[in-house]
Amino acid sequence: MKHLVPFIGMLSIVLTACSIIMAAPPVTPAPTTASQTPTLAPTATADLPKIIYRVKDELVNCRFGPGIGYVTVKELHRGETARVIGRNDASSWLFIRDPGNPGGFCWLSAAVIEIEGPVDQLPVMPPPFVTVTDVSLRADPTRILVNCSQFPQTVFFEAKVTANGPTLLTWSWEASTGVRSDVGTMVFEEAGTQIINEFYPISGPNEYWVKLHILTPNVLEEQVSFPVSCTP
């Protein structure tokens, strides 16, 4: 879990100074899933050398990409065999047909299998494009009701961002004032979920929203609204 420094001062100043903020538009859910199974494969497998692997360990992981930093697509058991379609530059990872998913493919470490055939004649396959597969954003508290003399108030935000492999994540925040932050960065050394934390001062009642824009490795966005009201 990683915690980032508070959002840029400009946004804090604007949010603190402005109590008239445009009403929250309807939230459009961002797409939250992406395929975990590579689809890239040679179009003419009949022209490839016939290479078969056999799993020699009790249980091995077949992954989204050629490395342990990629998410596991399939678990293979001792003795399972299938056709090898390609390899990485070092021939340390092999691109195979997923025996449990017709038309599916995944990457298997050469260290955990026995191979029959000329591996060096296989085409070198590029690694897959890693994507953010899920973004979840919440506000705490989800609404504020206080005495009108009790401003400013603070709202905290937590964004859970999931990627299916190693990548550089970049993002920015946008508030309902139209103000947008500088671009933030985070490194995913492997597939998994990391957390971005933020907070904002609220100077008065209104219908507020904050949106997280994922800029790379792919474009996604998630928005959360939080009504703020007060009593005299």
C-alpha positions in Angstrom: 0.0 0.0 0.0 1.4 3.4 -0.9 0.2 6.8 0.4 0.8 9.9 -1.6 1.4 13.4 -0.4 -1.7 15.7 -0.2 -3.1 17.0 -3.5 -1.7 20.2 -4.9 -2.1 23.4 -2.9 -3.9 25.1 -5.7 -6.9 22.7 -5.5 -7.0 23.0 -1.8 -7.1 26.8 -2.0 -9.8 26.7 -4.6 -12.0 24.2 -2.7 -11.5 26.1 0.5 -12.4 29.5 -1.0 -15.3 28.4 -3.1 -18.6 27.3 -1.6 -20.5 27.5 -4.9 -19.7 24.4 -6.8 -21.6 23.0 -9.8 -23.9 20.2 -9.0 -22.6 16.7 -9.4 -23.4 15.1 -12.8 -24.6 11.5 -13.0 -21.8 9.2 -12.4 -20.8 7.1 -15.4 -19.2 3.9 -14.1 -15.8 3.3 -15.6 -15.1 -0.2 -17.1 -13.5 -2.2 -14.4 -12.4 -5.4 -16.0 -10.0 -6.4 -18.8 -9.2 -9.7 -20.3 -6.5 -11.6 -18.4 -5.8 -14.0 -21.3 -3.5 -13.0 -24.1 -5.0 -13.4 -27.5 -1.9 -12.6 -29.6 -0.7 -15.8 -31.4 0.8 -16.7 -34.7 -1.9 -17.0 -37.4 -0.3 -20.1 -39.0 0.6 -22.5 -36.3 0.8 -25.3 -38.8 4.0 -23.7 -40.1 5.6 -23.7 -36.7 7.9 -26.5 -35.4 6.0 -29.0 -33.4 7.1 -28.4 -29.8 5.3 -30.0 -26.9 5.9 -29.2 -23.2 5.2 -31.4 -20.2 4.7 -30.0 -16.7 7.3 -31.6 -14.4 6.4 -29.9 -11.1 3.3 -30.7 -9.0 1.6 -27.3 -9.8 2.8 -24.4 -11.9 1.4 -21.0 -12.9 0.8 -20.1 -16.5 0.9 -16.2 -16.5 -0.5 -13.3 -18.5 3.1 -12.4 -19.5 6.6 -13.7 -19.5 7.6 -13.1 -15.9 6.5 -13.7 -12.3 5.3 -10.1 -12.1 2.3 -10.9 -14.3 -1.0 -12.2 -13.0 -1.6 -15.9 -13.1 -4.1 -17.0 -15.8 -4.1 -20.7 -15.3 -2.6 -23.3 -12.9 -1.2 -26.4 -14.6 -0.7 -29.8 -13.0 2.1 -32.4 -13.3 2.0 -34.3 -16.6 -0.2 -31.8 -18.5 0.9 -31.3 -22.1 0.1 -28.8 -24.8 1.5 -27.1 -28.0 4.1 -24.4 -27.6 3.4 -21.3 -29.9 6.3 -18.9 -29.1 9.0 -17.8 -26.7 10.6 -14.7 -25.3 14.1 -13.5 -26.4 15.9 -15.6 -23.9 13.7 -18.7 -24.4 13.2 -18.6 -20.6 9.4 -18.3 -21.0 7.3 -20.1 -23.5 4.0 -18.9 -25.0 1.6 -21.8 -25.0 -2.0 -22.8 -25.8 -4.0 -22.9 -22.6 -5.1 -26.5 -22.4 -8.2 -25.6 -20.4 -9.3 -22.7 -22.6 -9.7 -23.3 -26.4 -8.4 -20.3 -28.2 -6.6 -19.0 -25.1 -2.9 -18.6 -24.5 -0.6 -17.9 -21.5 3.2 -17.8 -20.6 4.9 -20.7 -18.9 8.4 -20.7 -17.4 10.8 -23.0 -19.2 12.3 -24.0 -15.8 9.2 -25.9 -14.7 8.6 -28.0 -17.8 10.2 -30.6 -20.0 10.3 -29.6 -23.7 10.3 -31.7 -26.8 11.4 -30.0 -30.0 13.6 -27.1 -31.3 12.7 -24.2 -29.1 15.1 -21.9 -30.9 13.0 -22.2 -34.1 9.9 -20.7 -32.4 9.0 -17.0 -33.1 9.8 -14.5 -30.4 6.6 -13.1 -29.1 6.2 -9.6 -27.6 5.0 -9.3 -24.0 1.3 -8.3 -23.6 0.1 -4.8 -23.0 -0.5 -4.5 -19.3 -3.7 -2.7 -18.2 -5.4 -1.4 -15.2 -8.3 -3.8 -14.7 -10.2 -2.3 -11.8 -10.6 1.1 -10.1 -12.5 1.5 -6.9 -13.0 4.9 -5.3 -14.7 5.8 -2.0 -15.2 9.0 0.1 -15.1 9.1 3.9 -17.5 10.3 5.1 -19.9 9.7 2.3 -22.0 12.7 3.3 -21.6 15.6 5.7 -24.3 17.2 7.8 -23.0 19.8 10.4 -23.9 23.1 11.9 -23.2 25.9 9.5 -20.6 27.3 11.9 -18.5 24.1 11.7 -16.8 24.7 8.4 -14.3 23.9 7.0 -14.7 20.1 7.0 -12.4 17.5 5.5 -13.3 14.6 3.2 -10.9 11.7 2.7 -10.6 9.6 -0.5 -9.2 6.1 -1.1 -8.7 4.7 -4.6 -7.9 1.0 -5.1 -6.2 0.5 -8.4 -5.5 -3.0 -9.8 -3.2 -3.9 -12.7 -2.5 -7.3 -14.3 1.2 -6.9 -14.6 4.2 -4.6 -14.0 3.6 -1.1 -15.3 3.9 2.6 -14.7 0.6 4.1 -13.5 -0.1 7.8 -14.0 -3.2 9.6 -12.9 -4.8 13.0 -12.0 -7.6 14.2 -9.8 -10.5 16.4 -10.9 -12.9 18.2 -8.6 -16.4 19.5 -9.3 -15.0 23.1 -9.5 -13.2 22.1 -12.8 -9.8 22.3 -11.2 -7.5 19.4 -12.0 -4.3 18.2 -10.3 -0.8 17.6 -11.6 -0.1 14.1 -12.9 0.9 11.6 -10.2 2.9 8.4 -10.8 3.1 5.0 -9.2 5.2 1.9 -10.2 3.6 -1.5 -10.2 6.5 -4.0 -9.9 4.1 -6.8 -10.3 0.4 -7.6 -10.8 -1.8 -6.5 -7.8 -3.6 -3.7 -6.2 -2.2 -0.4 -4.8 -3.9 2.5 -3.0 -3.9 6.2 -3.6 -5.1 8.4 -0.7 -6.2 12.0 -0.9 -8.1 14.5 1.2 -9.9 17.8 0.5 -11.1 20.7 2.7 -14.8 21.6 2.2 -15.8 25.2 3.0 -19.6 25.1 2.7 -22.7 23.1 1.8 -23.1 21.8 -1.8 -23.2 18.7 -3.9 -19.6 17.9 -4.5 -17.8 15.3 -6.6 -14.3 14.1 -7.2 -13.0 12.1 -10.1 -9.9 10.0 -10.5 -8.5 9.8 -14.1 -6.2 6.9 -14.9 -4.0 8.1 -17.7 -1.6 5.2 -18.3 -1.2 2.3 -19.0 -4.8 2.6 -20.2 -7.5 5.3 -19.8 -10.1 4.8 -17.1 -11.9 7.0 -14.7 -13.9 6.7 -11.5 -16.1 9.3 -9.7 -17.5 9.6 -6.3 -20.1 12.2 -5.1 -20.6 13.4 -1.5 -23.4 15.8 -0.5 -22.5 18.4 2.1 -25.3 20.2 4.0 -25.6 22.2 7.3 -28.1 23.5 9.7 -28.2 27.1 11.1 
